[in-house]
Amino acid sequence: MKQIINIQERYGAELHTRQLIERLAASLNPADSYLLDMQGVQQISRSAADELYNLTHSNIHVDIINLEPFVEKMFSAVTKGRFLPRQHTAGDMPIVHCATISSVLQQLGSL
């Protein structure tokens, strides 16, 4: 039987840090199964959502239920981001490649 953990009661309506989810994970027994009830959790940071994703893909059996709309969107964005290639754009700044420490120092000195 799965143990239900009411996240809003335990941690509040706003989950802002990765460390909070890490503390939750540390309190769970890998031999048990859990339902994380997110009802009432209105905000979650991207880093907390990322750590929650890690928890759902760990050796601890965890399912998440009752996601509020914003939390569901953030968790979905994190999940989709895991499967998309990362693209880095240079913007309007030139990229300088340095092969030695002295060339790095020279470039930094020119700023």
N, C-alpha and C positions, 0 to 999 in steps of 0.2 A: 504494500500500500504506500502511496506517495504521501510524503509530509508536505503540507501546505505552509508556505512562509509568506505572510503578508508584508510585502516590502515597504509599503507606505507606513504601516504601524511601527516597523522596526527602524526605518531610516528616514522617514519623512517624505514629503511630496516632491522634493527636488534632489536628484542624485547628481552631484557635481564632480566627483573624483573617481579615478580609477582605483585608488586605495580603498574606497568604501566597498567596491565590488570584490576586491581582493580579500578584504576582511570577511565578507560574506562567504566567499569560496573556502577560506580557511576554517570556517565554522561548520562546514558540511562534511558528512561522512561519506566517502566514496562507495561504501557498501549499501547506502540507502538511495532512494529516489525522491525527487523533490518537485513540487509545483511552486514556482515563484509567482505569486499573485501581485500584479503590478497595478491593480485598481487604485486610483487616487494619486498615483505618481504622475505629476503633470509635466515635469521637466527632467531631462537627462542630458548630460554633456556628451560630446562625441567620444571622449576618452572613457567615460563610464559605460557607454553603450558598446564600445569596442571591447572592454574587459568583460562585459556581460556576454558578448558573442564568444569570447574565449572560454568562458565558463560553460556555455552550452555545447562547446566542442571539446570538453575535457573528459577526464576519466570519471567525472561525477555526473550521474544521470539527472539532468535538469530540464524541465519544460517551463515555458513562460506563458502565462495566461493574463487576460484582461488588460492588454496594453491600451493606454489612453492614446488619442490620435497623434499628438506630437511625439510621444515616446515611440510609437510604432513607426513613424516616419524616420526618426533618427536611427532606430535599430535596423530598419530596412536599408537606409543609406550606408550604414556600416557594413551590413551583410553584402550588399551589391558591390561595395568597394573592395571587398576581399577577392572578387572574381574578375575585376577589371584591371587591365594593365595600367600602371601608374605612368602618367605623362607629366613631364616637367617642362614648363615653358620658361624661356629666358627673359621674356618681357622685352623692355627696351634697353636692358643692360647688356653690354658685351660679355661674353664668357671668355675668360683668359685661362689658358692651360699652362701650368707651371710644372717643370720637370725637376726642379731643384729647390732647396730651401732659399738659396740666394735669389732665385727668380721670384719666389713668393714675396720675400722681403722687398725686392725692387718694386713689385706691383703694389704692395701695401704702402710703400713710401711715396708712390705717385698719386695717392688718393688725397 
